[in-house]
């Protein structure tokens, strides 16, 4: 498992998580992008991507992407 994050600008952060299963060579990759829209509103876009042959640990799940709008008060 590995995770890296980098503040591209003070208002934009990018991160990447990844997991590798050496026994069946399947992979999980999860990129995330955080945007600060205002001082108390944030938008996050993330994906969960699974790669591998059918029947492997990460091979049967496919890809999912979603967004989140967060208001802090």
Protein Blocks (a to p, Z undefined) as FASTA:
>chain_A
ZZddddfblmbccdddddddfknopacddddddddfblmbccdddddddeddehiaklmn
opaddddddddZZ
